[in-house]
Amino acid sequence: MSEPVTSNKTIAKNTVFLYFRMMITMVVSLYTSRVILQVLGVDDYGIYQAVGGIVGFMGFLNAALATGSSRFLTFAMGEGDFEKLKRTFSTNVIIHLGLGLVVVLLAETVGLWFLNNKMVVPEERWYAVQWVYQLSILTAFLNITQVPYNAAIIAHERMSIYAYVSIVEVVLKLAIVYMLTVGDFDKLILYAILLTLLCAGLMAFYRWYCMRQFPESKMNFTFDRNLFKEVASFSGWSLFSNFVTALNSQGILVLLNMFFAPAVVAARAISLQVNNAALQFVDNFRLAANPQITKRYAMGDEEGSMRLLLQSTTFSYYLMFFLGLPICFVAEPLLKMWLGIVPEYAVIFLQLIIVQSLFQVFNTSLYQAFYAKGRIKENAILTPLMGCLRFPIIYLLFKMGYSPVALSWLSIINYMFLALVLKPILLVKICDYKLSDIVKMFVPCVNVTIVALILPTLFYYYKSELGLSENVQAILLLILSFASVALAIWLVGLDRTMKEKLLVVVKQKVLRRNP
């Protein structure tokens, strides 16, 4: 069997495993979020998100090095050099252990000062806040030291293990929800303790699995200085980028807490959770495709790497739009049905962040070209410069009395520029992509968007004249949105070759079931 066919089957297989994992975790996450919000209350839920955001912000250091760890492990596998792979893994473990200690030091000094002097928290909840903060630091340390092991699983493309572990994770999360509803404990403290224990248990299993399955992950404390310099140099260019990302995600939650009540933080966190559930569909597909993009480039198949990247980016957009459009149209009834309690601003936050994510798909997916080439310097400078402007502008807008929704509009403008202007220019200049190929990627996405919007939009604005109940209207709008996107993808989103391949796959499946 040819290499491309085998690689495509691997991508498809891993995508299935990742989607299975995602479906399980998403369903349980949506259920548990409802119970947790009701048990903790809107204010305590907002406090948990804001306090965790302080430690989460410091994780930008980890995110930068995680990029380098995954890239060099995958590249070493593509080269077939086991000794180099072994040295790379060991060096990365030592790097992340040291980084974890640095983050703990920063959190216990600068972070603790910020918590005690800048955060808006009800006086009677300060004791619980201290518990949440310290447990968040411990969880952050575990997450940082876990990075090389997750990178090894991804590099080996063993995505099935995530699906299997998710079953256990689901059971434990349901147990956490049950324990929150019984007993006379401080619910916020208990929630933080149980999540930390769950995190520690899952990480312990992943590390045991890696050491059993991957010979290079048996730690021998080999530190390769030259390799460290390569990883540090590569990751150094990601440092500013990840700092800005953390500033505009976790930092925004902290900023909201400084100007508004914890309920607004809860609204933003809820919208992020729904959006992240949708983004997981895209991320799982991309996670399955990315190792192949890097490996093909490492083997010298630059043309194949480019085709796979552009094609996977197009399908990533389709997946996000397929989920995002229905969510936008039924955001209000969806949140009411899911949460019961819908914090103010949650609906508009959710709708606008879905729009932002449609542009974000291009920005994130196209980055893989620079990642595979090992040249991220220009992207790591220019992209964060754009994002870096968002935080001070939002701060000034809040200071001037603007609505918290202003941050959503500013984010959309930022990601539009990155996706439609900056990334295409960098791909042409750095990776030798042709502008015509990039335009060909955008055209079907635009066509699908326009065609799919027609029927749901007409129904949305005239639904009140049909004399139907709100629940029936929401169900019909949901079905119509899904159907419109699917039909648009088939009519104007797929070329003839792709349609023929899909028809062949469907016919084969039907024949197998009906011999």
Order of alpha helices (4+ residues) and beta strands (2+ residues): alpha-alpha-alpha-alpha-alpha-alpha-alpha-alpha-alpha-alpha-alpha-alpha-alpha-alpha-alpha-alpha-alpha-alpha-alpha-alpha-alpha
